[in-house]
Amino acid sequence: MRYKNLLYNTWAKLHIAFIVLVCCYSAYTKYCRFYKVKQNKAVIAAGSAVLYNTPMFVYGNVTGSGSGYGFFAPSIRSNGAIVGECNGQKIMPQFKSFEGAVRFNSLSTAITDYLLSGDEDSTVTGVNKTGVAYYDLILKSIGVNTYRQNNCTQDSFFISYNIISFPEIKEYRNGDHEYSLVKVKEMQLKLK
């Protein structure tokens, strides 16, 4: 029994340490990509070697501890929103069910990393030129669907991916409770 407790306590400490390391590494890389700060090569090399070798990568995927919990970290991007513009009005995709909205949010989150990296061929995000073309096609498809749902009559239409920016704590205390949208990528679609 004592051996089991020792084994469990050792594993629990290593598991928590792994989560903390993944979170720190993820927060660092996402912060650098979003604010376009040059990443320290030594940090990237060490993080990749320790966290993304085959045994740790498999362990992280199996246990779920390899997914960065960056949403707990300060100064890390918040959710994104895909917004269209038609006749000078902001329009958004409409969903017939809650499940559709949840699936859409999952899809828009999946394209966020490549948009924020600004890198057409990135080994960091795992997105290459074919992946970029695929995600651009998805964004265009969402744009066309949004165009139709909102009965737009224009020949051209803008669709953009935006990060939702909330006010800092100091601004919030001073009465600024409104969020704003920061455009990360915008496309103009011309429809015939």
N, C-alpha and C positions, 0 to 999 in steps of 0.2 A: 504494500500500500504506500509506503514511504517513497519507494522508487517511482511509482506512478505520479505522485504529487510533485516530486522533483522534476520528472520529465515534463509534466504539464506546465509547471511554473516556468521552466526553461523555454519551452515552446511558446508560451504566452508572451514572454518578454521579447523573444526574437520576432514574433509576429507583429507586435506593437512597434518594435523598432523598424521593421520593414515598412509598415504603413507610414510611419513618420518620415522615413527616408524618401519613399515614393512621393509623399505630399510635398516635402521640401523641394525635391528635384522638379516635380511638376509645376509647383508655384514659381520657381525660379525661371524655368524655360518659358512658361506662358507669359510671365511678367516681361521678360526680355523681348519676346516676339511681339507682344501687344504694344509696348512702348518703344519698339525698335532700338533696343539697347543691345550692343554687341555682347554675346555670351562668352564667358571665360572658357577657353578650350580645355583647361585642366578639369574644371567642374563637370563639363559635358562628358569628357573621356572617363572620369572616375564614376560618374553617375551611370553611364551606359555600361561600363565594365561590371559594376557591383549589382545594379538593379535589373539589367536586361540581358544577362547571360542566360543560357537555356534553362538551367534548373530554377532560377529565381523567376524568370518569365513565366514558366509553367506553373510554379507555385502561386504567383500573383494572379494568374488567370483562373486557376482552380478555386482558390479561396476568395477571390474578389478583392484581395488586398492590393492588387497591382493597379487598380483603377484609382487615379489621383482624386483626392478629395479636395480639389482646389477651391471649391465653393466655400470652404471654411476659412480660406486664407484672405488676408486683406489685399486690396489693390489688384485683385484678379477679376477678369471680366465677368459680367453677369450674363443673364440669358440674352439671346439674340431674338430679333424679330424681323420677319420678312414683310416689307411694306411696299405697296405699289403707289403710283401717283397717276391719277387720271383726271383730266379737266381741272387741274390745280387742287384736287382733293386727295388726301391720303386714304388709301383703301387697303384692306387686309384680306387674306384668304378667309373664307367662311366655311364652317364645318357643320355637318348635319348631326354629328354625334360627338360625345366627349371622347370616345375612343379615337375618332379621326383626329381630333385636336392633339391628343397625346402622341399619336404616331407622327404627326407633323412636327411636333416639338422635338421628338427624337431625331427625325431626319434633319431638321435645321441645326441641331446640336452637332450632328455628325459632320456637317460641312464647315463648322466654325473654325476648326484648327487650321485647315489649309487657307482659309480666308485671312486669318490673323497673321499667318506666317509671311504672307506676301511673297512666297517662294514658289516658283513654277515647278521646281523639281527638288523636293525636300526629303532627305533621308530622316530628318527629325520627326516629321509628321507622317511619314510613310506614304505621302501622296506624290505621284509623279505626274507627268504631263497628261497622260491618259486619264488619271484620276481627276485632274483639274477640269479637263473637258467634260468628264462625266458629271461632276458637281455643277459646272456651268449649265449643262443641259437640264439638270434637275431644277436649277433656279429659273431657267427660261420656261420650263414646263409649269412650274408654280405660277410664274408671271402670267402666262397665257390663261391658265385656269382662273386666276384672280381677276383678270381682265373680263373674262366671260361672266363670272359670278356677279360682278358689280355693274354689268351692262354698260361698259365703256363704249364710246362711239368714236374715239380718236383713232387716227392711223398709227400713231406711235404711243408707246407706253413705257414708263420707267418702273423697274422693280429693283429694290435694294435690300441688302442684308445689313441690319443695324444692331449695334450693341446697346442695350438699355443701360443708361447711366443714371444712377441715383445720386442725390446730393450727399456731400460729405456730412459727417455728424455735426460739425460746426454750422454749416449752412442750414441743416435741418432744424437745429435749435433756434436759428434766426428766422425761421418761418418759411424757408424754401422747401416745400414738400413735394414738388413736382419732379418727375423723371424727364430725361431727354433722350433722344435717339441719336447715336453717333454712327454715321454711315461708314461701313467698312468696304462695301462693294456695291456698285450700281451698274445696271445694264439698261440700255434702251432697246426695246423690242419694237420692230416695225411690222405691223400686221397688214395683210392685204384685204 
